[in-house]
Amino acid sequence: MPSSFVVVTEAACDAAVLFDLSLNVDVHLGSMKEAGEQAIDGVVTGAIGLGEKVTWRARHFGVWFTMTSEISELDRPIRFVDRPVRGPFRSFEHEHLFEQRGEATRMSDTISLSSPIFGRAVEKVILVPYLRRLVRRRNRYLLAQLSGARTGTDEAAALSPREAALDELTYARPLWTRREPAAKIAVDAAVAGLLAGLDNGPLRELAGLPLTTGPFELGQLLDETLTALDPNYPSMTESDATILTVRRYALRYAHGTLTARQLSAWAHDTIGHDGPPVTHPIVNLDDDLDLERSGVGRGTVDSDAIIRGCLRSTSPVAARFRPHVPEVP
C-alpha cells in the first residue's frame, strides 16, 4: 500500500496565477537549487503542459537520481497531476489542487508513493518527511516569486537562511508583546537559526520549547535569546511592538499569504485609528476598500502601493530591532 501525505499552502493571489507558476520548469528548478536539480531532457524551460514530459536529475541522500515525469492530467486552473514514467519509485503520483477562496487560493499537494528502496516503516519515517520538507520548500519559493512579482523585486527570495531566521526572531518579540500568537514563530525561528549557524544557550533552549509554554516563560526566553545574540539589543516600547506587528502582517501580504482586505481589516480591528501614525495608512485602507466596494469612494484603491509604502516607512524600525550578529568568517 503506498504512503501518502498532503501539504496545504495559502496564497493571496488568483488560482490561475499560482497554477501557472506551479507548471513552470524554471521556477521548480529555482526551488530545488540545494539538491542541484537539473532539467536534462523534454521540456527543460518555461511552462509544461498536458502530455508533456521532463527528465529531472537531482541529488538526494547523497545519491544522484534521474526521473522522467509526465503531466498526465490537467484542468486549468483547478487541478493537475504529474506521474513518473521512469525513475526510482515503484509508484508516485503528485496531485496539485487549487481552490479559489475570495482573494486567496488554497493549494493542496497530495503525494502518494511507493519505493523499492525503503521498506514501508522506513519509508514513513525517512522518505515521507524528507519529501514533505521538499514540497514545503518549493511552495515557500513559489510564494517568494509571487512577492517579487507583486513588489517588483526579488527581495523575499534573496534572504539567506541566517537573515530569515533573524528576521523571524525580530517579529516574534513584538507579537508576544501584543499578545498575538508568537510561540510557533519563535520556536521555528530558533530552529532555523541553529541550522543557519547561529548558536547560544538561550537559542537552543528556545528551539526546544514546547508550543504550550506559558506566555511569561516565552517572553523571558525571547529576551534572553535576543540579548545573547546582540548584547546591545534595545528595549521595546508598546508603540515599537505595534509598528513591528503591522509590518509583520504587511510582509505576509507581500509574501502572498494575506490579502489586502485581511491585512487592513485586522489592523482596523486591533490597532485602530489611535495607533502610531506610521500604521494609519493600513488602518485607513480598510475604510477605503469599503468605500470602493460601495461605489462612493474616489475610484480604485491602490492597496499594493499603500502597503509597499508602509513597508518602506517601517523598515528603519525593523532594522533597529533586528539582532546585529557579526558574520562568522
C-alpha positions as CSV (number, residue, x, y, z in Angstrom):
1,M,0.0,0.0,0.0
2,P,1.5,3.4,-1.0
3,S,2.4,6.0,1.6
4,S,0.8,9.4,1.2
5,F,0.8,12.9,2.7
6,V,-0.8,16.3,2.0
7,V,0.8,19.8,2.2
8,V,-1.6,22.8,2.2
9,T,-0.4,26.3,1.3
10,E,-2.4,29.5,1.3
11,A,-1.5,32.3,-1.2
12,A,-3.0,35.7,-1.6
13,C,-3.4,35.5,-5.4
14,D,-5.7,34.2,-8.1
15,A,-5.7,30.4,-8.5
16,A,-4.7,30.8,-12.2
17,V,-1.6,32.7,-11.3
18,L,-0.4,30.1,-8.8
19,F,-1.5,27.3,-11.1
20,D,0.7,28.6,-14.0
21,L,3.6,29.3,-11.6
22,S,3.5,25.7,-10.4
23,L,3.8,24.4,-14.0
24,N,6.9,26.5,-14.7
25,V,10.0,24.4,-15.0
26,D,12.4,27.3,-14.3
27,V,10.5,28.1,-11.1
28,H,10.7,24.5,-10.0
29,L,14.5,24.4,-10.6
30,G,14.9,27.6,-8.6
31,S,13.2,26.0,-5.6
32,M,15.4,22.9,-5.8
33,K,18.9,24.6,-6.0
34,E,20.0,22.9,-2.8
35,A,19.5,19.5,-4.4
36,G,21.4,20.6,-7.6
37,E,18.3,19.7,-9.6
38,Q,18.6,20.0,-13.4
39,A,16.1,19.5,-16.2
40,I,18.1,17.5,-18.8
41,D,15.5,16.3,-21.3
42,G,12.0,17.0,-22.6
43,V,10.5,20.4,-21.5
44,V,13.6,21.9,-19.9
45,T,12.4,25.6,-19.6
46,G,9.2,27.5,-19.3
47,A,5.7,26.1,-18.9
48,I,5.0,22.4,-19.2
49,G,1.6,21.2,-20.5
50,L,-0.7,18.2,-20.7
51,G,1.0,15.1,-22.0
52,E,4.5,16.7,-21.9
53,K,7.5,15.2,-20.1
54,V,10.6,16.5,-18.4
55,T,13.5,14.5,-17.1
56,W,15.0,15.7,-13.8
57,R,18.4,14.9,-12.3
58,A,19.0,15.7,-8.7
59,R,21.0,14.6,-5.7
60,H,19.1,13.2,-2.6
61,F,20.5,11.3,0.3
62,G,23.9,11.8,-1.3
63,V,23.0,9.9,-4.4
64,W,22.2,11.2,-7.9
65,F,18.7,10.2,-9.2
66,T,17.1,10.6,-12.6
67,M,13.4,10.6,-13.1
68,T,11.1,11.4,-16.1
69,S,7.7,12.9,-15.2
70,E,4.7,13.5,-17.3
71,I,1.7,15.9,-16.8
72,S,-0.9,13.2,-17.1
73,E,-4.0,15.2,-16.1
74,L,-4.6,19.0,-16.4
75,D,-7.7,21.1,-15.8
76,R,-6.6,24.8,-15.6
77,P,-6.8,26.4,-13.0
78,I,-8.2,23.7,-10.8
79,R,-6.0,20.6,-10.9
80,F,-3.1,18.9,-12.5
81,V,-1.3,15.6,-11.8
82,D,2.2,14.6,-12.6
83,R,3.4,11.0,-12.6
84,P,6.8,9.4,-13.4
85,V,7.2,7.3,-16.5
86,R,10.8,6.3,-15.5
87,G,12.6,6.7,-12.2
88,P,13.5,5.3,-8.7
89,F,9.9,4.9,-7.4
90,R,7.7,1.8,-7.7
91,S,4.8,4.3,-7.9
92,F,4.5,8.0,-7.5
93,E,1.6,10.5,-8.0
94,H,1.6,14.2,-7.2
95,E,-1.8,15.8,-7.4
96,H,-2.0,19.6,-7.3
97,L,-5.3,21.2,-6.4
98,F,-6.1,24.9,-6.4
99,E,-9.2,26.3,-4.7
100,Q,-10.1,30.0,-5.1
101,R,-11.3,31.4,-1.8
102,G,-12.2,35.1,-2.3
103,E,-8.9,37.0,-3.0
104,A,-6.8,34.0,-1.9
105,T,-6.0,30.5,-3.2
106,R,-5.7,27.3,-1.2
107,M,-3.2,25.0,-2.8
108,S,-3.1,21.3,-1.8
109,D,-0.2,19.0,-2.8
110,T,-1.2,15.3,-2.3
111,I,1.6,12.8,-2.9
112,S,1.2,9.1,-2.9
113,L,4.3,7.0,-3.3
114,S,5.9,3.6,-3.0
115,S,9.7,3.0,-3.1
116,P,11.5,-0.3,-3.9
117,I,14.5,1.0,-1.8
118,F,12.8,1.7,1.5
119,G,10.5,-0.7,3.4
120,R,7.1,0.6,4.4
121,A,8.2,1.6,8.0
122,V,11.4,3.3,6.9
123,E,9.5,5.0,4.1
124,K,7.2,6.7,6.6
125,V,10.0,7.6,9.0
126,I,12.6,8.9,6.4
127,L,11.3,9.3,2.9
128,V,7.9,10.9,3.6
129,P,9.2,13.6,6.0
130,Y,12.0,14.3,3.5
131,L,9.7,14.8,0.6
132,R,7.3,16.8,2.7
133,R,10.1,19.2,3.5
134,L,11.0,19.4,-0.2
135,V,7.4,20.3,-1.1
136,R,7.2,22.9,1.6
137,R,10.5,24.4,0.5
138,R,9.2,24.5,-3.1
139,N,6.0,26.2,-2.0
140,R,7.8,28.8,0.0
141,Y,9.8,29.6,-3.1
142,L,6.6,29.9,-5.1
143,L,5.3,32.5,-2.6
144,A,8.5,34.4,-2.7
145,Q,8.2,34.6,-6.5
146,L,4.7,36.0,-6.1
147,S,6.1,38.5,-3.7
148,G,8.8,39.5,-6.1
149,A,6.2,39.9,-8.9
150,R,4.0,42.0,-6.7
151,T,6.7,44.3,-5.3
152,G,8.8,44.5,-8.4
153,T,11.8,42.9,-6.6
154,D,13.2,39.5,-5.6
155,E,14.0,40.7,-2.1
156,A,11.9,38.0,-0.5
157,A,13.8,35.2,-2.3
158,A,17.2,36.8,-1.7
159,L,17.2,36.4,2.1
160,S,19.8,33.9,3.4
161,P,18.6,31.3,5.9
162,R,20.5,33.2,8.6
163,E,18.9,36.6,7.7
164,A,15.4,34.9,7.5
165,A,15.9,33.4,11.0
166,L,17.0,36.8,12.5
167,D,14.0,38.5,10.8
168,E,11.6,36.0,12.4
169,L,13.1,36.5,15.8
170,T,12.8,40.2,15.3
171,Y,9.0,39.8,14.8
172,A,8.4,37.2,17.5
173,R,9.1,39.6,20.3
174,P,6.6,42.3,19.3
175,L,3.9,39.7,18.5
176,W,4.4,38.4,22.1
177,T,4.2,41.9,23.5
178,R,0.9,42.5,21.8
179,R,-0.4,39.0,22.8
180,E,-0.5,37.8,19.2
181,P,0.3,34.1,18.6
182,A,4.1,34.0,18.9
183,A,5.3,30.6,20.2
184,K,5.4,28.7,16.9
185,I,7.1,31.7,15.1
186,A,9.7,32.0,17.9
187,V,10.5,28.3,18.1
188,D,10.6,27.8,14.3
189,A,12.9,30.9,14.1
190,A,15.2,29.4,16.8
191,V,15.4,26.1,15.0
192,A,16.1,27.8,11.6
193,G,18.8,30.0,13.4
194,L,20.6,26.9,14.7
195,L,20.5,25.3,11.3
196,A,21.9,28.5,9.8
197,G,24.9,28.6,12.2
198,L,23.6,30.8,15.0
199,D,24.2,29.3,18.4
200,N,23.9,30.2,22.1
201,G,22.3,28.6,25.1
202,P,19.0,30.5,25.1
203,L,18.6,30.0,21.4
204,R,19.0,26.2,21.9
205,E,16.5,26.3,24.8
206,L,14.0,28.3,22.7
207,A,14.3,25.8,19.8
208,G,13.3,23.0,22.1
209,L,10.5,25.0,23.9
210,P,7.0,23.2,23.9
211,L,4.4,25.3,22.0
212,T,2.2,25.1,25.0
213,T,4.7,27.0,27.2
214,G,3.1,29.9,29.1
215,P,3.5,33.5,27.9
216,F,5.7,34.6,30.8
217,E,8.3,32.0,30.1
218,L,8.2,32.5,26.4
219,G,8.7,36.3,26.7
220,Q,11.6,35.8,29.2
221,L,13.3,33.3,27.0
222,L,12.8,35.5,23.9
223,D,14.5,38.4,25.7
224,E,17.4,36.2,26.8
225,T,17.8,34.9,23.2
226,L,17.8,38.3,21.6
227,T,20.2,39.7,24.2
228,A,22.6,36.7,23.8
229,L,22.6,37.3,20.0
230,D,23.1,41.0,20.4
231,P,24.3,42.4,23.8
232,N,23.1,45.9,22.7
233,Y,19.6,44.8,21.8
234,P,17.3,47.8,22.5
235,S,14.3,47.9,24.8
236,M,11.0,47.8,23.0
237,T,8.0,50.1,23.7
238,E,4.4,49.3,23.1
239,S,4.5,51.6,20.1
240,D,7.5,49.8,18.7
241,A,5.7,46.5,19.1
242,T,2.6,47.8,17.3
243,I,4.7,49.1,14.4
244,L,6.6,45.8,14.0
245,T,3.5,43.7,14.3
246,V,1.8,45.7,11.5
247,R,5.0,45.3,9.4
248,R,4.9,41.6,10.1
249,Y,1.4,41.3,8.7
250,A,2.2,43.6,5.8
251,L,5.1,41.2,4.9
252,R,2.6,38.4,4.9
253,Y,0.7,40.3,2.2
254,A,4.0,40.8,0.3
255,H,4.7,37.1,0.6
256,G,1.3,36.2,-0.8
257,T,-0.2,34.6,2.3
258,L,-2.6,37.5,3.3
259,T,-4.9,39.7,1.2
260,A,-5.0,43.5,1.4
261,R,-8.5,43.2,2.8
262,Q,-7.5,40.7,5.5
263,L,-4.5,42.9,6.5
264,S,-6.4,46.2,6.7
265,A,-9.4,44.6,8.5
266,W,-7.0,43.1,11.1
267,A,-5.3,46.5,11.5
268,H,-8.6,48.4,11.8
269,D,-10.0,46.0,14.4
270,T,-6.9,45.5,16.5
271,I,-4.8,48.7,16.1
272,G,-7.5,51.3,15.3
273,H,-7.0,54.9,14.4
274,D,-5.2,55.7,17.7
275,G,-2.2,53.6,16.8
276,P,1.2,55.0,15.8
277,P,0.9,57.4,12.8
278,V,3.0,55.1,10.6
279,T,0.3,52.5,10.9
280,H,-2.6,54.9,9.8
281,P,-2.4,54.2,6.1
282,I,-3.0,50.4,6.7
283,V,-5.9,51.1,9.1
284,N,-7.4,53.7,6.7
285,L,-7.1,51.2,3.9
286,D,-10.0,49.2,5.4
287,D,-12.3,52.2,5.2
288,D,-11.1,53.0,1.6
289,L,-11.8,49.4,0.5
290,D,-15.3,49.7,2.0
291,L,-15.9,52.9,0.1
292,E,-14.5,51.4,-3.1
293,R,-16.9,48.4,-2.8
294,S,-19.9,50.7,-2.2
295,G,-19.1,52.9,-5.2
296,V,-18.9,56.1,-3.2
297,G,-15.1,56.2,-3.0
298,R,-12.6,58.1,-5.1
299,G,-12.2,55.3,-7.6
300,T,-9.9,52.3,-7.5
301,V,-7.7,52.0,-4.3
302,D,-4.1,51.1,-4.9
303,S,-3.7,48.7,-2.0
304,D,-0.4,47.5,-3.2
305,A,1.2,51.0,-3.2
306,I,-0.2,51.7,0.2
307,I,1.2,48.5,1.7
308,R,4.6,49.0,-0.1
309,G,4.7,52.5,1.4
310,C,4.1,51.0,4.9
311,L,6.9,48.5,4.4
312,R,9.3,51.3,3.4
313,S,8.3,53.6,6.3
314,T,8.6,50.8,8.9
315,S,11.9,49.5,7.6
316,P,14.1,51.7,9.9
317,V,12.2,50.4,13.0
318,A,12.7,46.8,11.8
319,A,16.4,47.4,11.2
320,R,16.8,48.9,14.7
321,F,15.3,45.8,16.4
322,R,16.9,43.1,14.2
323,P,19.7,41.4,16.2
324,H,23.0,42.6,15.0
325,V,25.1,39.4,14.8
326,P,28.6,39.6,13.2
327,E,29.2,37.3,10.3
328,V,31.5,34.4,11.1
329,P,34.4,34.2,8.6
